[in-house]
Amino acid sequence: MPALSLSSMAEDLAYIWRPSRDYLEHKLEDHRLQFALLQLCATLFGCAMWGWDYTTDPEGAKNTVLLHLWYLVLLVNVYNALTRTRASILVPIAVLTGWVSVVVFVMTLDRLHNGFSLGLGGFMFFMLMALAVFPGFSWRVTLGLVVVGTCIPPAMALAGWVQGFEHGLYSALMWPSCVVVIGGATASELKYLQSYRLERLFEYESNHDALTGAHNGTFFKPYLKRAMAEGRLHGAAPSVLAIDIDHLRRINEQYGRAAGDRVILKLTEIGHRVLGRHSDVFARMGGEEFSVLLPATTVKAAFALAERMRLAVEQSETTGPKGESMHFTVSIGVARGMGPGSAREQESDLLARADLALYQAKNSGRNQVCVYADNLSEA
């Protein structure tokens, strides 16, 4: 068990080091408001800390006023977060302003009497802010912020840009703190990864059929609504296929429900194979009923695809509980949306017309494709 846990943790660490784009976008959107509020707090705090300068060194504080006004630049991050600026712009600006803020803080302490002795604890503020402000960014970005931010003050001192820097005290306080903050950021990232995966799993299960893995009605109907709206906008209405497995109940009674499930799985396999576009959707609506959405598709093209699917099913076979060969057929109804000028048409209306065409196919002997009467002229 411990080996499995270590292996799982190693996989998670590898993932957060090189996460998917969806994960990063999801993470940023979840934390935009938190980032904006904390950046606003950092702006106010950075400006207000001039009062601390004046309390500790009234004379030196005269030279730090402009430095404290720098923190007003952080309002750019607040604006970018609230206006949903894309990550490729928001993240680099936020990282850069974070590092420059550390530089400004070091320059502020350098202008105060005993600034580095009295203000050493202020570096902890930047450390903790990195942990609190940037959870919406990638783990690598957070690590870079913390490690580079910790290196900036001693680097400035070594370069001779500031005087009186307490290297010993700084190292004794900040590097252990850096390790703790990195550990905290890692734990937080792994926790978020767990919640992200659970959310994605729930989303998948709510939009997919448990038996077949095909989309379900929960996914299909909103997607159809969008396709109809786009069809009205662009003058290219979608078509819908209503599919029903012929005599599935008889198959269940004769061979058992497991055999019926094999039939359903076989139809799903054929349905996905026949569909030719990424935008097409094959969905199980329940029991033996399936639907297909074909965006911006003419009745003629929809009928041809339905006929290919019907023929593929007719020529297919699956196995019964004892290994015997089983054949089955489907009936299919075809209907198309009304297109431009049909703003009052609902997705339920289109599905109902496809169902009427399906009933016609079943009443005409099954194992055939029928087009809704009003669409016959387009076939």
N, C-alpha and C positions, 0 to 999 in steps of 0.2 A: 504493500500500500504506500509506504513512504516514497518508493521509487516512482510510483505513478504520480504522486503529488509533485515531486521534484520535476518530473518530465512535463507535467501539465503547466507548472509555473514557468519552466524554461520556454515552452511554446508561447505562453502568454507574454513573457518578456520580449520574445522575438517579434510578436505581433505588435506590441505597443511601440517597439523601436521602428518598425516599418508598417504602420497601420494602413488600412484601406482608406480611400478617399471618402467613402460614405461615412466611415467611423469618424474621421476628422470633421467633416461637415456637420454631422449630427452632434458631436461634442461641442463644437463652437456655438451652434444654435442654442444648445441647452444652457450655455454659460454667458451669452451675450449680455443679458441684463445685469448679472452679477459683475461682470467685467466692467461695464459702464459705471455702475454705482460705486465700485471700489476705486476706479480711476478718478471719479469725481471726489471721493473722500481723500484720496492721495493728493489731489490738487489743492483742496482746502487745507489739508494738514501741512503740506509743504510750504504754502504761503504763510500760514498761521505760526509756523515754527520760528519765524523771525522774532516773535516775542520771547522765545527761549534764548535766542542770540542776545537780545537786549538785556535780559535778566543776568546772563553770565558775563557779558562783556559789552556794556553800553557803547564804548568807543568803537570797538571792532564791528559792532552790529551795523554801523553806518556803511561799512563796506560790503555788507551781505544782502542789502535790500534787493538789488537787481538779480542776484542769484536766486533768491526765493521767488521772484516773479517768474523765473523759468518754469516753475511747476504749472503755470497756466497753460503751457504747451500741451500738458496731458489732457486738456479738454478736447484736443484733436482725437484722442483715443475714444473719449466718451461719444463724440459725434460719429466716428466711424462705426462704433458698436451699435448705436441706436438707429443709424440709417442703413444697417445691414450691408455695410461695405464688404466686398468679398475678401476672403481670408488672405489671398495673395497680396493684398494691400494692407489690411489691418494688422496682420501678424508682424511683418518686418518693421512697420512704424512703431508698434507697441514695444517690440524688443529693443529697437534703437533708443526710444525715449526712456526705457527702463535703464539701459546702461548709461545714458547721458545723465540721468537723474543721480546715479551713484557718483559720477564725476563731479556734478554740481555740489553734492553733499560734501565730498572730500574738499573741494575748493572753499566751501563755506567754513568748515572746521579749521582750515588753514589760516583763515582771516581772523579767527577768534583766539583770545588768550587762553592757553591750555585747552584749545578746542578738541584735540585728539584724545586727551585724557578724559575730559568731561563728556564728550560726545561719542565715545567708543560704542556704547550700547545702541546708538542710533543705527549702526550698521545692521543690527539685528532686525530693525524695522524693515529694511529693504529685503532681508532674507525671508522674513515671514510674509511680506507683501507679494513676493514672487510665488509663494505657495498658495496664497489666497486669491490673487488677482488673475493668475494665468492658468487655471485648471481647464479652461476651454481650448488651450493650445495643445500641441502634441507633446508627448513626454520628452522627446529630444529637445524641443524648444525650451521647455522648463529647465531641463538639465543645463542647457547652454546658458540660460539666463542666470542661474544660480552660480555655476562654476566661473563663468567669465566675470559676473558681477563681483564675486568674491576676490578675484585676481586683480581687479581694476585698482583699488586703493594702494596695495603694496607696489604695483607696477608704476603708479604715478609717483610714489615716493622714491623708488629706485631711479626713475628718470630725472629726479631733481625738481619736479614740478611743485612739490609741497615740502614743507619743513616740519620737523618735530613729530613725524609719524611714529607711532609706537608699534614697531614690527612684532616684538615679542608678545605684547598683550593682545594685539590684533589676531595673531596666529593662534594663540591659546584659546581665544573666544570663538573666532569665526570658522576655522576649519572643522572643528568638531560639530559646530552648528550646521555647517554646510552638509556634512554627512547625514545628520539627523533630518534636515530638510529634504535631501534627496530621497532618503528612506520614506519620509512622509509622502512625498510626491509620487513615488513608485507605488506605495500602498493605495493611495487615492486613485491612481490610474488603473490599477488592477481591479479595484472595486467598481470603477465606472465601466470597465470592459465587461465585467460580469453582468451589470445591469443592462448594458447595451445589447449583449447577446440574448438576454432574457426577453427584452423588448422586441428584438428582431424575431425571435422564435415565436412569441405571442402574435406578432403581426403576420408572420408566415402562416401559422395555424389558423388564424381568423380569416385568411384570404384563400386558403387552399383546402381541398377535399382530403380528408384523412386517408381514405383508401387509395385513391389514384394519384394524389399529388397535383392534380389539375386545379385550376382556379375554381372557386365556388361562386354562388350567387352574390355573396357579400362583396366580392371584388367585381364581378361581372356588371352589375347594374350601374354603379357609379361610372365605370369605364365606358359603358354604353352611352350614358348621359353625356359625357364629355365628347364622345365620337359624334353624337347627333348634333351637339352645339357647334363643333368644328365643321360638320357637314353643312349646316345652315350658313355658316360664315363663308365657306369656300365654295359652296355650290356642288359638293360631292358627298351625297348622303351615304351612310353605311348600310350594309346588308346584314341580316341575321339569319342563321340557320337554327331551326328547332329540331332536335334529333331524339328519337325514341328507339330503344332496343325492342325489336319485335319478340313478343312472347317470352320476356325474361321471367315472368312468374312461372311459366310452364317449365323453363329450364331449372329454376330453383326447386320446384316440386319434384322433378324427375331425377336430377343429379345432385341436389343439395345446394345450399347457399354458397359454399366455397366455389362451386363450379360457376354460379352466377357472378361471383366476384371476379373470376378469371375472365369472363366475358366482358365485364365492365372495364377491366384493366386492358384487355385487348383492344377494345374500342378507343380507349384513351391513347394508347400507343399509336394506333392508326390515325386518329384525329390530329395528333401533334405532328406526325410524319407528313400528312397531306397538306397541312397549312404551310404556305410559302413565305409569309412575311412575319417579321418580329412583332409588328403591331396587331396581328391577328390573335384572337383569344379563343381558346377552347376551354369550356367550363362545364363542370358537372353541377347541375342545378338541384339534383336530388334523385335518389332511386335510379331508374333507367333513363332519366331525362337529362339531356345535354344541350348546350347552346354554343353557337360559334358566332363571334363578332368579326365582321370583315369591314374595317373602316374604308370609306371612300371607294366602294365597290359596286359595280353595276349588277343588276339582276342577272344578266347573261353570264358574267364572270362568276357570280355566287352560285348559280345553277350548275355551271361546269364543275366547280370545285365540289359541290355537294354530290354530284354524280360520280366523281372520282372517288370520293369517300365511301359512298354507298357500294360501289363496285369493289373497292379494296376490302371492305368488310365482308362482302359476299364471297370473295375468293380466299379469305383468311380461314384459319382454323385454330382452335385451342383444345386443351385436353380436359377430360372429365376426371372425376375422383379416382377412377380405375385406369387412367391413362388412355381411355378411349378418345377418338377424335370427335370434336364438337364443332359444328358450324352454326352461325347465326346471321341475322340480317338486321338492317335498320330502316326506318322510315324517316324522311327528312322534309321539313317545310321551309320554304324560302320566302323572305319578305324584305323589302327595302324601305328605308326612311323616305319621308316626303321631300327632304332637301330645303332649298330657299323658300321663304314665305310660309313655313310650317312651324312658326314659333310656338304654337299651342300644342304641338305633338309631344307626347311624353314617351319615355322609354318603355313604359308599360303598354302603350298603344302598339308600338312596333313588335314587342314580344308577343302580344295577343294576336297580331296578324300572322306572325310566323307559326304560332300554335294552330291557328285556323287552317293554314296550309298543311301543317303536319297531320291534323285530323283528317283532312282530305286524302292524304297519302295513305293513312291507315285504313280509312273506309274504302279505299279503292283497291285494297288487296295487300297492302304493306310492301316492303322492300322496293320502294320507289321514292322519287323526289317530286314534290309538287310546289308550284309557285303560287303565292297569294293572288287571288283573282285580279285585283286592281293593278298588279305588277306584270300580268301576263304579256301585255303589249311591249314591255321592255326586255322580255326574255329572248 
